[in-house]
Amino acid sequence: MRVLLPVLMIGLIVGNLFTILGLTTNLPSGLNRLFLFGGPALTILAAVSIIVIVLQRRR
């Protein structure tokens, strides 16, 4: 659990960076879709995982 939380926080940052790259750069269509769908998906997955871990620690 101690290692997982920092990894998930890095996942949040990377997901946000992918989203920003997908929105602001002129990438090929397939790569742009990967960034625009993968970035928010990674961000949401990491955020939900962090919330679950923090709530389980409080119990």
Protein Blocks (a to p, Z undefined) as FASTA:
>chain_A
ZZmmmmmmmmmmmmmmmmmmmmmpccdfklmmmmmmmmmmmmmmmmmmmmmmmmmmmZZ
